[in-house]
């Protein structure tokens, strides 16, 4: 947990309404990133303008009710280390649901990356092992 509470963890407090409940919930949610971060990882939780999604929603062929859209919370969670960055967004009328959605989407991306890397490593090890154990008849 020390990785998550280091000074490089960036929580945009004003954007999260400076609410102790919201901050506490953010820390609970980002604790799940612990297996995927290092002390150099910067975690950002940012509240974004949901109205800026209107063009994207219209491009998908959906109707946009700007008043309804503006009543939503749009939360972005990013992990950044060096030049590498991965992020996900959650959108919901409830800030806690939006935070959880962003966290769940980001975790899904991280798990997929980890599964892909582990599979490649296992495959490479199996090939290496097979090459080392050549049998002579």
N, C-alpha and C positions, 0 to 999 in steps of 0.2 A: 504494500500500500504506500510505501514511502515514495515510489515513483510518481504516484498520482498527487501527492500533496506537496511536491517540490515547488519552488518559486516560479518555475516556468509554466505551471498550469495556469492557463488564462481563462478566467471566467469573467465575462463582461457583466459586472454586477448591475450597472444601471439598466442594461438591456433586460435583465432578469428581475426587474422591478425591486431590486434590493430586498427581496423577501427572504427571510430566514428559511421558510419552508421550501421555497423553490431552490435555494442554494443547497440545502441539505439533500433534497431529492436529486439534484444534479450530481453531487458527490457520490450518492448511492449508485446512480446509474453509471457514472464513468469508472467506478471501481471495477466493473466487469471488463474493462479494457486492460487490466493489470497484466494478464499473460502476454499481451501484444505490445507493450510499451517498454521503453528503457528510460534511464534517468534523463536522457537528452530529448525525449519526446515532449512536444508541447501540445497540450490538449486545449482546444478552444470550443467554447459553447457560446453561440451568438444568436441573438434574436434578430431575424431579418424581416423586411417589409413583405407581407404576404401579397400585397397589391402588385408587386413586380412579377408575380407568377401568371398574371392575366394573359400575357402574350403567349406563354408556353401552353397554357390551358386551351386557349383559342386555337393554337397550332395543332393541338390534338383533336380538334373538331368538337370541342365541348363548349357549352354556353358558360359565360362568366357573369356571376352576380357580384359586382364589385363590393357592395355593402356587406354581403355575406362573407366574401373572401377577406375583407378587412377585419372581420370579427374573429379571425383565426390567428393562432400563434404559429409562426414559421421559425423553427429552431434548427440551426446547423451545428453539427458536432464534427470537428476536424482533429485529426492526429497528424502532426507534422514533425519530421525529423530530417534535418539537413534539407536536401532538395526534394525529398519525398513527402507527399501529402495525400491523405485519403479522407473523404468526408461524406456525410449523408445528412439529409434533411427530413424533418418531421413537420407535418402540418395538421393542426387540429384546433377546435375551439377551446379545448382544455390544455393549458400549458404543460401539465404533467404528461398527458397522452402524447403531445407533440415531442416532448423530450424523450419519452420512452420509444416512440416510433423512430426517431433519428438514431438513438442508441441501437435499437434492434437491427435497423438497416445497416449501420456501420459494422456491427458485430457479424452480420451475415457476410459482408464483404471480406472481413478479416478471416473468418473461418474458411471461406472459399479459397482465399489466397493460401492459407496455411495448408489446407487439404491438397491443393495443387502442388505446393512445394514438397510436402511429405511424400506424395505419390511419385514425384520425379526423383526424389532422393532414394526411395525404396527401389524404384526401377533401376536407377544407376548402380545401387549396391548389388542388386540381383545380377545385373550384367557383369559387374566386376567380379562377383563371386563365381559366376559361371565360367568366366574366362580364367580364373585362378585354379579351378578344379577340373581341368581338362584331363580326361582319362585316356591312357594309351592301352590299346588292346593287344 
